[in-house]
Structure formats: structure tokens, C-alpha cells
Amino acid sequence: MHALWRDLGYSGEENREIRLGITARILGLPELDSSAALTRGQADQVIAALRERQQRTAPAQGGDQ
């Protein structure tokens, strides 16, 4: 999850609250104090959402593969 946050530009302590807010929204929670409190299923859900966002924001790749 940390690698995905970094790739999306949200790494570092200065972005912690932003990451927690986005994570809470992904999971439909009112708030989240720590990502350490996530269950494996919740973490998987967040990772899937971040990967989807990463794919949407990635520069277009030329050609079909």
C-alpha cells in the first residue's frame, strides 16, 4: 500500500491525514486513525482502489500488448 501511495504522490508524514481520509472514504468509514487498524480485507479493498486510480492517472501507453 505504501508503494502505491508513493506512486500516486501521497508519501511522507506530511500526507498522512490525506491518506487516512482517502482510505476512510474508500472503505465508507467516517474516519480512520491509523492504517494499522485495517483488516486484511479492508487493506485489499484499499489496494484495489489505489491500483485503479494509478491506472487511470498513468500516462497512456502506446500500442496494444
Gaussian input, Z-matrix of N, CA and C with variables (Angstrom, degrees):
# hf/3-21g

backbone

0 1
 N
 C     1     B1
 C     2     B2     1     A1
 N     3     B3     2     A2     1     D1
 C     4     B4     3     A3     2     D2
 C     5     B5     4     A4     3     D3
 N     6     B6     5     A5     4     D4
 C     7     B7     6     A6     5     D5
 C     8     B8     7     A7     6     D6
 N     9     B9     8     A8     7     D7
 C    10    B10     9     A9     8     D8
 C    11    B11    10    A10     9     D9
 N    12    B12    11    A11    10    D10
 C    13    B13    12    A12    11    D11
 C    14    B14    13    A13    12    D12
 N    15    B15    14    A14    13    D13
 C    16    B16    15    A15    14    D14
 C    17    B17    16    A16    15    D15
 N    18    B18    17    A17    16    D16
 C    19    B19    18    A18    17    D17
 C    20    B20    19    A19    18    D18
 N    21    B21    20    A20    19    D19
 C    22    B22    21    A21    20    D20
 C    23    B23    22    A22    21    D21
 N    24    B24    23    A23    22    D22
 C    25    B25    24    A24    23    D23
 C    26    B26    25    A25    24    D24
 N    27    B27    26    A26    25    D25
 C    28    B28    27    A27    26    D26
 C    29    B29    28    A28    27    D27
 N    30    B30    29    A29    28    D28
 C    31    B31    30    A30    29    D29
 C    32    B32    31    A31    30    D30
 N    33    B33    32    A32    31    D31
 C    34    B34    33    A33    32    D32
 C    35    B35    34    A34    33    D33
 N    36    B36    35    A35    34    D34
 C    37    B37    36    A36    35    D35
 C    38    B38    37    A37    36    D36
 N    39    B39    38    A38    37    D37
 C    40    B40    39    A39    38    D38
 C    41    B41    40    A40    39    D39
 N    42    B42    41    A41    40    D40
 C    43    B43    42    A42    41    D41
 C    44    B44    43    A43    42    D42
 N    45    B45    44    A44    43    D43
 C    46    B46    45    A45    44    D44
 C    47    B47    46    A46    45    D45
 N    48    B48    47    A47    46    D46
 C    49    B49    48    A48    47    D47
 C    50    B50    49    A49    48    D48
 N    51    B51    50    A50    49    D49
 C    52    B52    51    A51    50    D50
 C    53    B53    52    A52    51    D51
 N    54    B54    53    A53    52    D52
 C    55    B55    54    A54    53    D53
 C    56    B56    55    A55    54    D54
 N    57    B57    56    A56    55    D55
 C    58    B58    57    A57    56    D56
 C    59    B59    58    A58    57    D57
 N    60    B60    59    A59    58    D58
 C    61    B61    60    A60    59    D59
 C    62    B62    61    A61    60    D60
 N    63    B63    62    A62    61    D61
 C    64    B64    63    A63    62    D62
 C    65    B65    64    A64    63    D63
 N    66    B66    65    A65    64    D64
 C    67    B67    66    A66    65    D65
 C    68    B68    67    A67    66    D66
 N    69    B69    68    A68    67    D67
 C    70    B70    69    A69    68    D68
 C    71    B71    70    A70    69    D69
 N    72    B72    71    A71    70    D70
 C    73    B73    72    A72    71    D71
 C    74    B74    73    A73    72    D72
 N    75    B75    74    A74    73    D73
 C    76    B76    75    A75    74    D74
 C    77    B77    76    A76    75    D75
 N    78    B78    77    A77    76    D76
 C    79    B79    78    A78    77    D77
 C    80    B80    79    A79    78    D78
 N    81    B81    80    A80    79    D79
 C    82    B82    81    A81    80    D80
 C    83    B83    82    A82    81    D81
 N    84    B84    83    A83    82    D82
 C    85    B85    84    A84    83    D83
 C    86    B86    85    A85    84    D84
 N    87    B87    86    A86    85    D85
 C    88    B88    87    A87    86    D86
 C    89    B89    88    A88    87    D87
 N    90    B90    89    A89    88    D88
 C    91    B91    90    A90    89    D89
 C    92    B92    91    A91    90    D90
 N    93    B93    92    A92    91    D91
 C    94    B94    93    A93    92    D92
 C    95    B95    94    A94    93    D93
 N    96    B96    95    A95    94    D94
 C    97    B97    96    A96    95    D95
 C    98    B98    97    A97    96    D96
 N    99    B99    98    A98    97    D97
 C   100   B100    99    A99    98    D98
 C   101   B101   100   A100    99    D99
 N   102   B102   101   A101   100   D100
 C   103   B103   102   A102   101   D101
 C   104   B104   103   A103   102   D102
 N   105   B105   104   A104   103   D103
 C   106   B106   105   A105   104   D104
 C   107   B107   106   A106   105   D105
 N   108   B108   107   A107   106   D106
 C   109   B109   108   A108   107   D107
 C   110   B110   109   A109   108   D108
 N   111   B111   110   A110   109   D109
 C   112   B112   111   A111   110   D110
 C   113   B113   112   A112   111   D111
 N   114   B114   113   A113   112   D112
 C   115   B115   114   A114   113   D113
 C   116   B116   115   A115   114   D114
 N   117   B117   116   A116   115   D115
 C   118   B118   117   A117   116   D116
 C   119   B119   118   A118   117   D117
 N   120   B120   119   A119   118   D118
 C   121   B121   120   A120   119   D119
 C   122   B122   121   A121   120   D120
 N   123   B123   122   A122   121   D121
 C   124   B124   123   A123   122   D122
 C   125   B125   124   A124   123   D123
 N   126   B126   125   A125   124   D124
 C   127   B127   126   A126   125   D125
 C   128   B128   127   A127   126   D126
 N   129   B129   128   A128   127   D127
 C   130   B130   129   A129   128   D128
 C   131   B131   130   A130   129   D129
 N   132   B132   131   A131   130   D130
 C   133   B133   132   A132   131   D131
 C   134   B134   133   A133   132   D132
 N   135   B135   134   A134   133   D133
 C   136   B136   135   A135   134   D134
 C   137   B137   136   A136   135   D135
 N   138   B138   137   A137   136   D136
 C   139   B139   138   A138   137   D137
 C   140   B140   139   A139   138   D138
 N   141   B141   140   A140   139   D139
 C   142   B142   141   A141   140   D140
 C   143   B143   142   A142   141   D141
 N   144   B144   143   A143   142   D142
 C   145   B145   144   A144   143   D143
 C   146   B146   145   A145   144   D144
 N   147   B147   146   A146   145   D145
 C   148   B148   147   A147   146   D146
 C   149   B149   148   A148   147   D147
 N   150   B150   149   A149   148   D148
 C   151   B151   150   A150   149   D149
 C   152   B152   151   A151   150   D150
 N   153   B153   152   A152   151   D151
 C   154   B154   153   A153   152   D152
 C   155   B155   154   A154   153   D153
 N   156   B156   155   A155   154   D154
 C   157   B157   156   A156   155   D155
 C   158   B158   157   A157   156   D156
 N   159   B159   158   A158   157   D157
 C   160   B160   159   A159   158   D158
 C   161   B161   160   A160   159   D159
 N   162   B162   161   A161   160   D160
 C   163   B163   162   A162   161   D161
 C   164   B164   163   A163   162   D162
 N   165   B165   164   A164   163   D163
 C   166   B166   165   A165   164   D164
 C   167   B167   166   A166   165   D165
 N   168   B168   167   A167   166   D166
 C   169   B169   168   A168   167   D167
 C   170   B170   169   A169   168   D168
 N   171   B171   170   A170   169   D169
 C   172   B172   171   A171   170   D170
 C   173   B173   172   A172   171   D171
 N   174   B174   173   A173   172   D172
 C   175   B175   174   A174   173   D173
 C   176   B176   175   A175   174   D174
 N   177   B177   176   A176   175   D175
 C   178   B178   177   A177   176   D176
 C   179   B179   178   A178   177   D177
 N   180   B180   179   A179   178   D178
 C   181   B181   180   A180   179   D179
 C   182   B182   181   A181   180   D180
 N   183   B183   182   A182   181   D181
 C   184   B184   183   A183   182   D182
 C   185   B185   184   A184   183   D183
 N   186   B186   185   A185   184   D184
 C   187   B187   186   A186   185   D185
 C   188   B188   187   A187   186   D186
 N   189   B189   188   A188   187   D187
 C   190   B190   189   A189   188   D188
 C   191   B191   190   A190   189   D189
 N   192   B192   191   A191   190   D190
 C   193   B193   192   A192   191   D191
 C   194   B194   193   A193   192   D192

   B1=1.4456
   B2=1.5356
   B3=1.3277
   B4=1.4680
   B5=1.5287
   B6=1.3255
   B7=1.4678
   B8=1.5284
   B9=1.3132
   B10=1.4682
   B11=1.5219
   B12=1.3265
   B13=1.4676
   B14=1.5283
   B15=1.3383
   B16=1.4634
   B17=1.5228
   B18=1.3372
   B19=1.4599
   B20=1.5270
   B21=1.3246
   B22=1.4689
   B23=1.5291
   B24=1.3383
   B25=1.4591
   B26=1.5157
   B27=1.3305
   B28=1.4622
   B29=1.5227
   B30=1.3223
   B31=1.4624
   B32=1.5241
   B33=1.3069
   B34=1.4575
   B35=1.5068
   B36=1.3107
   B37=1.4661
   B38=1.5272
   B39=1.3287
   B40=1.4651
   B41=1.5311
   B42=1.3198
   B43=1.4703
   B44=1.5196
   B45=1.3220
   B46=1.4597
   B47=1.5277
   B48=1.3076
   B49=1.4670
   B50=1.5295
   B51=1.3156
   B52=1.4619
   B53=1.5269
   B54=1.3456
   B55=1.4671
   B56=1.5191
   B57=1.3378
   B58=1.4660
   B59=1.5262
   B60=1.3160
   B61=1.4612
   B62=1.5201
   B63=1.3211
   B64=1.4619
   B65=1.5222
   B66=1.3271
   B67=1.4620
   B68=1.5224
   B69=1.3222
   B70=1.4684
   B71=1.5225
   B72=1.3368
   B73=1.4696
   B74=1.5284
   B75=1.3237
   B76=1.4675
   B77=1.5242
   B78=1.3377
   B79=1.4627
   B80=1.5224
   B81=1.3323
   B82=1.4593
   B83=1.5206
   B84=1.3275
   B85=1.4605
   B86=1.5239
   B87=1.3303
   B88=1.4661
   B89=1.5279
   B90=1.3298
   B91=1.4600
   B92=1.5208
   B93=1.3269
   B94=1.4534
   B95=1.5222
   B96=1.3235
   B97=1.4612
   B98=1.5232
   B99=1.3305
   B100=1.4615
   B101=1.5211
   B102=1.3160
   B103=1.4611
   B104=1.5253
   B105=1.3153
   B106=1.4682
   B107=1.5286
   B108=1.3244
   B109=1.4637
   B110=1.5333
   B111=1.3414
   B112=1.4598
   B113=1.5237
   B114=1.3210
   B115=1.4604
   B116=1.5271
   B117=1.3031
   B118=1.4652
   B119=1.5341
   B120=1.3184
   B121=1.4582
   B122=1.5191
   B123=1.3321
   B124=1.4579
   B125=1.5249
   B126=1.3212
   B127=1.4662
   B128=1.5214
   B129=1.3304
   B130=1.4696
   B131=1.5232
   B132=1.3299
   B133=1.4628
   B134=1.5271
   B135=1.3194
   B136=1.4659
   B137=1.5265
   B138=1.3168
   B139=1.4580
   B140=1.5302
   B141=1.3198
   B142=1.4695
   B143=1.5246
   B144=1.3250
   B145=1.4668
   B146=1.5298
   B147=1.3316
   B148=1.4658
   B149=1.5172
   B150=1.3199
   B151=1.4669
   B152=1.5257
   B153=1.3319
   B154=1.4626
   B155=1.5263
   B156=1.3156
   B157=1.4654
   B158=1.5257
   B159=1.3230
   B160=1.4565
   B161=1.5278
   B162=1.3162
   B163=1.4641
   B164=1.5195
   B165=1.3449
   B166=1.4664
   B167=1.5113
   B168=1.3306
   B169=1.4556
   B170=1.5210
   B171=1.3399
   B172=1.4620
   B173=1.5195
   B174=1.3316
   B175=1.4737
   B176=1.5316
   B177=1.2966
   B178=1.4707
   B179=1.5163
   B180=1.3193
   B181=1.4599
   B182=1.5206
   B183=1.2956
   B184=1.4647
   B185=1.5148
   B186=1.3115
   B187=1.4680
   B188=1.5076
   B189=1.3176
   B190=1.4622
   B191=1.5080
   B192=1.3201
   B193=1.4627
   B194=1.4809
   A1=109.61
   A2=115.87
   A3=118.56
   A4=111.70
   A5=116.91
   A6=120.08
   A7=110.89
   A8=116.88
   A9=120.11
   A10=110.85
   A11=116.77
   A12=119.44
   A13=110.08
   A14=116.69
   A15=120.48
   A16=109.98
   A17=116.52
   A18=120.40
   A19=112.48
   A20=116.53
   A21=121.35
   A22=112.66
   A23=116.69
   A24=120.66
   A25=115.20
   A26=117.55
   A27=121.03
   A28=112.62
   A29=117.93
   A30=119.51
   A31=109.88
   A32=115.82
   A33=121.31
   A34=113.74
   A35=113.94
   A36=121.49
   A37=111.79
   A38=117.19
   A39=120.34
   A40=112.06
   A41=117.84
   A42=121.78
   A43=113.14
   A44=117.65
   A45=121.51
   A46=112.24
   A47=118.04
   A48=121.31
   A49=111.41
   A50=116.30
   A51=120.11
   A52=109.74
   A53=116.58
   A54=120.45
   A55=111.15
   A56=117.05
   A57=120.05
   A58=110.70
   A59=117.44
   A60=120.96
   A61=111.89
   A62=116.70
   A63=120.47
   A64=109.87
   A65=116.59
   A66=120.90
   A67=110.67
   A68=117.01
   A69=120.65
   A70=110.71
   A71=117.43
   A72=120.58
   A73=111.11
   A74=116.65
   A75=120.22
   A76=109.98
   A77=116.06
   A78=121.42
   A79=113.80
   A80=116.98
   A81=120.29
   A82=112.68
   A83=116.62
   A84=121.72
   A85=110.11
   A86=117.33
   A87=118.99
   A88=111.99
   A89=117.70
   A90=122.04
   A91=109.05
   A92=114.83
   A93=121.17
   A94=107.33
   A95=116.41
   A96=120.68
   A97=112.99
   A98=116.58
   A99=119.98
   A100=110.06
   A101=115.90
   A102=119.20
   A103=111.00
   A104=117.25
   A105=121.14
   A106=111.19
   A107=117.27
   A108=121.83
   A109=112.86
   A110=117.30
   A111=120.35
   A112=111.07
   A113=115.28
   A114=120.29
   A115=107.69
   A116=116.58
   A117=120.45
   A118=110.14
   A119=116.66
   A120=120.54
   A121=112.17
   A122=117.08
   A123=120.63
   A124=110.48
   A125=116.45
   A126=120.33
   A127=110.15
   A128=116.74
   A129=120.39
   A130=111.09
   A131=116.98
   A132=121.62
   A133=110.61
   A134=116.78
   A135=121.17
   A136=109.52
   A137=117.43
   A138=121.29
   A139=110.45
   A140=117.17
   A141=120.60
   A142=110.90
   A143=117.14
   A144=120.96
   A145=110.98
   A146=116.98
   A147=120.04
   A148=111.32
   A149=117.31
   A150=120.29
   A151=110.74
   A152=116.23
   A153=119.96
   A154=110.30
   A155=116.08
   A156=120.00
   A157=110.52
   A158=116.19
   A159=121.20
   A160=110.24
   A161=117.09
   A162=121.03
   A163=111.72
   A164=116.96
   A165=120.60
   A166=111.70
   A167=117.83
   A168=120.86
   A169=113.57
   A170=117.09
   A171=120.94
   A172=109.75
   A173=116.21
   A174=119.11
   A175=109.52
   A176=115.87
   A177=120.47
   A178=109.87
   A179=115.35
   A180=121.61
   A181=108.14
   A182=117.17
   A183=120.84
   A184=112.12
   A185=116.17
   A186=122.06
   A187=113.37
   A188=115.61
   A189=122.61
   A190=108.92
   A191=115.38
   A192=118.74
   A193=110.53
   D1=-39.48
   D2=-178.72
   D3=-63.03
   D4=-37.42
   D5=178.60
   D6=-64.77
   D7=-39.16
   D8=178.20
   D9=-66.07
   D10=-43.27
   D11=177.14
   D12=-59.22
   D13=-43.19
   D14=179.48
   D15=-61.17
   D16=-47.61
   D17=-178.89
   D18=-61.13
   D19=-29.65
   D20=179.77
   D21=-88.00
   D22=-1.69
   D23=176.22
   D24=88.84
   D25=20.81
   D26=-177.82
   D27=-118.40
   D28=29.74
   D29=179.28
   D30=-81.45
   D31=169.86
   D32=175.29
   D33=89.75
   D34=155.52
   D35=-179.04
   D36=-62.48
   D37=-30.31
   D38=-178.84
   D39=-65.87
   D40=-18.15
   D41=179.69
   D42=-106.43
   D43=8.81
   D44=-176.23
   D45=-57.04
   D46=-49.64
   D47=-178.29
   D48=-63.55
   D49=-36.32
   D50=177.14
   D51=-64.05
   D52=-46.79
   D53=179.05
   D54=-60.02
   D55=-43.93
   D56=179.92
   D57=-64.55
   D58=-38.86
   D59=178.91
   D60=-65.35
   D61=-44.63
   D62=178.53
   D63=-64.37
   D64=-43.05
   D65=179.39
   D66=-60.59
   D67=-44.20
   D68=178.73
   D69=-61.04
   D70=-42.59
   D71=179.28
   D72=-64.14
   D73=-42.34
   D74=178.89
   D75=-57.65
   D76=-41.15
   D77=-176.09
   D78=-88.07
   D79=-5.07
   D80=-179.17
   D81=72.30
   D82=30.20
   D83=179.26
   D84=-99.38
   D85=149.61
   D86=178.02
   D87=-67.48
   D88=-33.19
   D89=177.23
   D90=-163.68
   D91=168.04
   D92=179.29
   D93=-146.36
   D94=127.88
   D95=-178.59
   D96=-89.51
   D97=-27.50
   D98=-177.10
   D99=-159.11
   D100=138.91
   D101=176.79
   D102=-71.33
   D103=-16.82
   D104=177.37
   D105=-65.38
   D106=-20.22
   D107=-179.35
   D108=-82.08
   D109=-5.57
   D110=-177.65
   D111=-71.56
   D112=143.56
   D113=170.93
   D114=-77.37
   D115=168.07
   D116=177.77
   D117=-60.85
   D118=-41.54
   D119=179.02
   D120=-62.86
   D121=-41.33
   D122=177.86
   D123=-65.38
   D124=-43.09
   D125=178.79
   D126=-60.60
   D127=-42.39
   D128=178.16
   D129=-61.47
   D130=-38.80
   D131=178.95
   D132=-64.81
   D133=-42.71
   D134=179.44
   D135=-66.23
   D136=-44.63
   D137=179.87
   D138=-59.45
   D139=-44.05
   D140=178.48
   D141=-60.73
   D142=-42.86
   D143=-179.98
   D144=-66.47
   D145=-39.29
   D146=179.12
   D147=-68.74
   D148=-38.27
   D149=176.96
   D150=-63.79
   D151=-40.09
   D152=177.54
   D153=-62.73
   D154=-43.79
   D155=178.82
   D156=-63.99
   D157=-39.90
   D158=179.22
   D159=-61.26
   D160=-42.74
   D161=179.34
   D162=-65.84
   D163=-37.51
   D164=179.52
   D165=-68.59
   D166=-31.69
   D167=-175.36
   D168=-96.88
   D169=-6.76
   D170=179.59
   D171=-69.04
   D172=144.44
   D173=176.26
   D174=-59.21
   D175=144.54
   D176=-179.70
   D177=-61.27
   D178=133.77
   D179=177.55
   D180=-94.01
   D181=134.16
   D182=-179.82
   D183=-77.90
   D184=145.95
   D185=174.40
   D186=80.71
   D187=160.30
   D188=176.17
   D189=-97.02
   D190=137.94
   D191=178.87
   D192=-132.42

